[in-house]
């Protein structure tokens, strides 16, 4: 009896274990099925996204090339082959070197293109123009492909044909230049005639007539400045702006610029204050062009400063560079305009109501001049209100040898 009871107990325990295993197996099967369904859905989602991205890439007017970290071609649209006149890159092959060589051969500067492309592979995003030997101009944009976690997955190149835009710019620039030259001669004659009248050549003028004459002189000067700015832009873009380089004391140029703008500041009720913590620092620059940069920054700062305010002009040494800062206490630069500050004909919405004589070209010209002197220019908000414009120029060392002026 006892032996039989023991066997029944073992049987029940075995059945219980089997039932438990069956339940676990059922749960496992359901889990596998659910995971399989989710995996299928994810594969379909990825397949859809891949098809969508490829369709968008094929619909693009730009040539697009995507490459993995090991040099495998991930994607290349038909437009890329059409633009460069080459056979379509084979997706899935490690042929990026062959593709870049083919592009380089057609770029008109094969070695330069390959050298820059090699540098791009290790860098962040970059944008540059490529002039082709057939006269076309492409804009090249390249950037790393990164995962959400920041892992490097490869690199993408994008090429855009901007030849039509360049031609439009050329025609527009030629027209503006021609009109500016045609306007300059009669304006000079008008200004000269006004000066003669103001000087009493035609006899003493009534006070009302003299007031109107001064308004005419002021607006004539404004037009001349705008024309000169336009012509400077044309020279800069054509590479024809002349520079006469020399080793100069930077503080002397700053002092001269402040003295020249002081009357303008006084008329607006704004004081200019010069500070220097780097006396004797020298730079290699064109003093007249440097004065042009200073005049623009100082006049802008005075123009945007409130009456009774002070524009601070500071010189300091920063290692191998000398930094000039111009600080105002004006309304500052709107965030949505900050990216366009140095663009041509750009003027913010916060224009000073008392003086609207700007052309929107001054800062663009200032940037071109500073960069021509191997420097850089920028701006930042001033703590407490206002804006700080600054530019850096390489400090001249006595051991250096000056290059001939160009």
C-alpha positions in Angstrom: 0.0 0.0 0.0 2.7 2.4 1.0 4.7 1.5 -2.1 1.7 2.1 -4.4 1.0 5.4 -2.7 4.7 6.5 -3.3 4.4 5.7 -7.0 1.1 7.7 -7.3 2.8 10.6 -5.6 5.8 10.4 -8.0 3.3 10.2 -11.0 1.5 13.3 -9.8 4.7 15.2 -9.3 5.9 14.2 -12.8 2.6 15.3 -14.3 2.8 18.6 -12.5 6.3 19.1 -13.8 5.2 18.2 -17.4 2.3 20.6 -17.1 4.6 23.3 -15.9 7.0 22.7 -18.8 4.1 22.7 -21.2 3.0 26.1 -19.8 6.5 27.4 -20.1 6.9 26.1 -23.6 3.6 27.8 -24.5 4.7 31.1 -23.0 8.0 30.7 -24.9 6.3 30.0 -28.2 4.0 33.0 -27.8 7.0 35.2 -26.9 9.0 33.9 -29.9 6.0 34.6 -32.2 5.5 38.1 -30.7 9.2 38.9 -31.2 9.1 37.5 -34.7 6.1 39.7 -35.5 7.9 42.7 -34.0 11.1 41.9 -35.9 9.1 41.6 -39.1 7.4 44.9 -38.5 10.7 46.5 -37.7 12.3 45.1 -40.9 9.3 46.4 -42.9 9.7 49.8 -41.2 13.4 49.9 -42.0 12.8 48.7 -45.6 10.1 51.5 -46.0 12.5 54.1 -44.6 15.3 52.9 -46.8 13.0 53.0 -49.9 11.7 56.5 -48.9 15.2 57.9 -48.4 16.4 56.4 -51.7 13.4 57.8 -53.5 14.1 61.3 -52.0 17.7 61.0 -52.9 16.9 60.0 -56.5 14.4 62.9 -56.7 17.0 65.4 -55.6 18.6 67.8 -58.1 21.9 67.5 -56.2 24.4 64.7 -56.7 24.5 62.6 -53.5 27.1 60.1 -52.4 27.1 58.2 -49.0 30.0 56.0 -47.9 30.5 53.8 -44.9 33.5 54.0 -42.5 35.2 51.2 -44.4 34.8 52.9 -47.8 31.8 50.9 -48.9 29.4 52.8 -51.2 26.1 53.0 -49.3 24.1 55.2 -51.8 24.7 57.1 -55.0 21.9 58.7 -57.0 21.7 59.1 -60.7 22.2 62.8 -60.5 25.7 62.3 -59.2 26.7 60.4 -62.4 25.0 62.9 -64.6 26.7 65.9 -63.0 30.2 64.4 -63.2 29.8 62.5 -66.4 30.9 59.2 -65.0 29.6 55.6 -64.6 27.3 55.1 -61.6 29.2 54.0 -58.5 28.4 50.4 -57.6 26.5 50.3 -54.2 28.0 47.8 -51.8 31.5 47.9 -53.2 34.5 49.5 -51.6 35.2 51.8 -54.5 35.2 55.3 -52.9 38.8 55.9 -53.9 38.0 55.2 -57.5 34.9 57.5 -57.4 36.8 60.4 -55.8 39.6 60.1 -58.3 37.0 60.2 -61.1 35.4 63.3 -59.6 38.8 64.9 -59.1 39.8 64.4 -62.7 36.7 66.3 -63.8 37.0 69.0 -61.2 39.9 70.8 -63.0 42.1 70.4 -59.9 42.5 66.7 -59.3 45.3 66.8 -56.8 43.7 69.6 -54.8 40.4 67.9 -54.8 41.8 64.6 -53.5 43.9 66.4 -50.9 40.9 68.3 -49.6 38.7 65.2 -49.7 41.3 63.3 -47.7 41.2 66.0 -45.1 37.4 66.0 -45.1 37.3 62.3 -44.1 38.8 63.1 -40.7 36.9 66.4 -40.1 33.5 67.7 -39.5 31.1 69.3 -42.1 32.6 71.6 -44.7 31.3 73.6 -47.7 33.3 74.8 -50.7 32.9 75.8 -54.3 34.5 73.7 -57.1 35.3 75.4 -60.5 35.2 72.8 -63.3 37.3 73.0 -66.4 34.2 73.3 -68.6 33.2 76.5 -66.9 30.5 75.1 -64.5 30.6 75.7 -60.7 29.6 73.2 -58.2 29.0 73.7 -54.5 30.3 70.7 -52.4 28.9 70.0 -49.0 30.2 67.0 -46.9 29.5 65.9 -43.4 29.9 62.8 -41.2 27.0 60.4 -40.8 26.5 59.8 -37.1 24.1 57.7 -35.0 22.0 59.2 -32.3 24.7 58.1 -29.8 27.3 59.9 -31.8 29.0 56.9 -33.4 30.6 57.6 -36.8 28.8 55.6 -39.5 30.4 57.1 -42.6 30.3 60.3 -44.6 28.0 61.9 -47.1 28.9 64.2 -50.1 26.4 66.5 -51.8 27.2 68.4 -55.0 25.0 71.2 -56.3 25.3 72.9 -59.7 25.3 76.7 -58.9 26.5 77.8 -62.3 23.3 79.6 -63.1 23.4 81.4 -59.8 27.0 82.4 -60.4 26.1 83.8 -63.9 23.2 85.8 -62.5 25.5 87.2 -59.8 28.1 88.1 -62.5 25.6 89.9 -64.6 24.1 91.7 -61.6 27.5 92.7 -60.4 28.5 94.1 -63.8 25.3 96.1 -63.9 25.7 97.5 -60.4 29.4 98.3 -61.1 28.5 100.1 -64.4 25.7 102.1 -62.8 27.9 103.0 -59.9 30.6 104.3 -62.1 28.1 106.3 -64.2 26.6 107.8 -61.0 29.9 108.8 -59.4 30.9 111.4 -62.0 27.7 113.5 -61.9 27.5 113.2 -58.1 31.0 114.6 -57.9 30.0 117.5 -60.1 26.9 118.1 -58.0 28.9 118.0 -54.7 31.5 120.4 -56.1 28.8 122.9 -57.2 27.2 122.7 -53.8 30.5 123.4 -52.1 31.0 126.4 -54.3 27.6 127.8 -53.4 28.1 127.1 -49.7 31.5 128.9 -50.0 29.8 132.1 -51.2 30.8 132.0 -54.9 27.2 132.9 -55.8 27.0 135.5 -53.0 25.7 135.1 -49.5 22.7 132.8 -49.3 19.7 133.2 -47.1 19.7 131.0 -43.9 16.8 128.9 -45.3 18.7 128.3 -48.6 21.9 127.4 -46.7 20.0 124.9 -44.6 18.6 123.2 -47.7 22.0 123.2 -49.3 23.5 121.4 -46.2 20.8 118.8 -46.5 21.7 118.3 -50.2 25.4 118.1 -49.3 24.7 115.5 -46.6 22.6 113.3 -48.9 25.1 113.7 -51.7 27.9 112.4 -49.4 25.7 109.5 -48.4 25.2 108.5 -52.0 29.0 108.8 -52.7 29.7 106.5 -49.7 27.2 103.9 -50.9 28.7 104.0 -54.4 32.2 103.6 -53.0 31.0 100.6 -50.9 29.5 99.0 -53.9 32.6 99.5 -55.9 34.7 98.1 -53.1 32.5 95.0 -53.0 33.1 94.6 -56.7 36.8 94.9 -56.3 36.9 92.4 -53.4 34.8 89.8 -55.2 36.9 90.2 -58.4 40.2 90.0 -56.4 41.2 93.5 -57.6 41.2 95.4 -54.3 44.6 96.9 -53.8 46.5 96.6 -50.5 49.7 98.3 -49.5 51.1 96.2 -46.6 53.5 97.4 -44.0 54.4 96.8 -40.4 52.4 99.3 -38.4 51.7 100.1 -34.7 48.1 99.0 -34.2 47.5 101.4 -31.4 48.4 104.4 -33.6 45.8 103.4 -36.2 43.2 102.9 -33.5 43.9 106.4 -32.0 43.7 108.0 -35.5 40.4 106.2 -36.2 38.9 107.3 -32.9 39.9 110.9 -33.5 38.4 110.8 -37.0 35.0 109.5 -35.7 34.9 111.7 -32.6 33.0 114.6 -34.3 30.4 112.1 -35.6 30.0 110.7 -32.1 29.7 114.2 -30.5 26.9 115.0 -33.0 25.0 111.9 -31.7 25.9 112.6 -28.1 28.1 109.5 -27.8 31.7 109.5 -26.4 34.5 107.2 -27.6 37.0 105.9 -25.2 40.3 104.1 -26.2 42.0 101.6 -23.9 45.1 99.6 -24.6 46.8 96.8 -22.7 49.2 96.0 -25.5 51.1 99.2 -26.2 53.7 98.9 -29.0 52.1 95.8 -30.6 52.6 95.7 -34.3 50.8 94.0 -37.2 51.4 93.7 -40.9 48.5 95.4 -42.5 47.4 98.2 -44.9 46.8 101.2 -42.6 44.3 102.8 -44.9 42.2 99.6 -45.2 42.5 99.0 -41.5 41.2 102.6 -41.0 38.3 101.6 -43.2 37.5 98.7 -40.9 37.8 100.8 -37.8 35.6 103.6 -39.3 32.9 101.1 -40.0 32.9 99.5 -36.6 33.1 102.8 -34.7 30.4 104.6 -36.7 28.1 101.6 -36.3 28.7 101.5 -32.6 28.1 105.3 -32.2 25.0 105.1 -34.4 23.4 102.4 -32.3 24.5 103.8 -28.9 22.0 105.9 -26.9 22.7 109.6 -26.4 25.0 110.0 -23.4 26.5 106.6 -24.0 30.1 105.5 -24.4 31.7 103.4 -27.1 34.7 101.5 -25.7 37.6 100.7 -28.0 40.0 98.2 -26.6 43.3 96.7 -27.7 44.7 93.5 -26.1 47.2 90.8 -26.9 46.0 87.2 -27.3 49.1 85.0 -27.8 50.1 85.3 -31.4 47.2 87.7 -32.2 46.2 91.2 -31.3 42.5 91.7 -30.7 40.6 95.0 -31.2 37.2 95.3 -29.6 34.5 97.9 -30.1 31.8 97.8 -27.5 28.5 99.6 -27.6 25.5 99.8 -25.3 22.9 99.7 -28.0 19.9 97.4 -28.4 22.0 94.5 -29.5 21.5 92.2 -32.5 18.3 90.2 -32.8 18.9 86.4 -32.7 17.2 85.8 -36.0 19.6 88.4 -37.7 22.9 87.3 -36.2 23.6 84.8 -38.9 23.3 87.4 -41.6 25.3 90.3 -40.0 28.2 90.0 -42.4 26.2 89.4 -45.5 25.9 92.0 -48.3 23.1 94.5 -48.0 22.1 93.2 -44.6 20.5 95.5 -42.1 18.8 94.5 -38.9 15.3 95.6 -38.0 16.6 97.6 -35.0 17.8 100.4 -37.2 18.7 103.6 -35.3 15.9 106.2 -36.1 18.3 109.2 -35.9 20.7 108.0 -38.6 19.8 105.6 -41.5 22.7 106.3 -43.7 24.1 102.8 -43.9 24.3 100.8 -47.1 24.4 97.3 -45.5 27.8 96.7 -47.1 30.2 98.0 -44.5 30.5 94.8 -42.4 30.8 92.6 -45.4 33.7 94.8 -46.6 35.3 94.9 -43.2 35.3 91.1 -43.0 36.9 90.8 -46.5 39.6 93.3 -45.5 40.4 91.6 -42.2 40.5 88.2 -43.8 42.8 89.5 -46.5 45.2 90.6 -43.7 45.2 86.9 -42.4 42.8 87.9 -39.5 39.3 87.1 -38.4 36.3 89.1 -37.3 33.2 88.4 -35.3 30.8 89.7 -32.6 29.1 88.7 -29.5 26.4 90.1 -27.1 27.8 92.5 -24.5 26.8 91.5 -20.9 24.4 94.1 -19.7 23.2 95.1 -23.2 24.8 96.1 -26.4 27.2 94.3 -28.8 31.0 93.7 -28.9 32.5 93.6 -32.4 36.1 92.3 -32.5 38.8 91.4 -35.0 42.1 89.5 -34.5 45.3 90.2 -36.5 48.6 88.2 -36.3 51.2 90.0 -34.2 54.3 91.0 -36.2 57.6 89.6 -34.8 60.9 91.1 -35.6 62.2 87.7 -36.8 59.6 87.7 -39.6 60.3 88.9 -43.1 57.7 91.0 -44.8 56.3 89.8 -48.1 56.1 92.2 -51.0 52.9 94.3 -51.1 50.1 92.9 -53.3 
